[in-house]
Amino acid sequence: MAAAAAVSVATTHEVGASAVWTIPANPTIYPNWAATQTFLVGDSLRCRFFVGHLTDSQK
């Protein structure tokens, strides 16, 4: 009996879609965005931010 192999292609998700990564005035922006996504093993997240601004991990 042969088994069919599932092929998965990794997806890059733009966090917040067109929003720039920041502390939002509306704290539900990112959870609302995430609720509309389907994440699979191997996917990655891309966070857009303004050049020249430090992230918390860089401070």
Summary of the structure (lengths in Angstrom):
residues: 59
radius of gyration: 16.1
end to end distance: 56.8
largest distance: 57.6
contacts: 82
relative contact order: 0.29
helix: 17%
strand: 10%
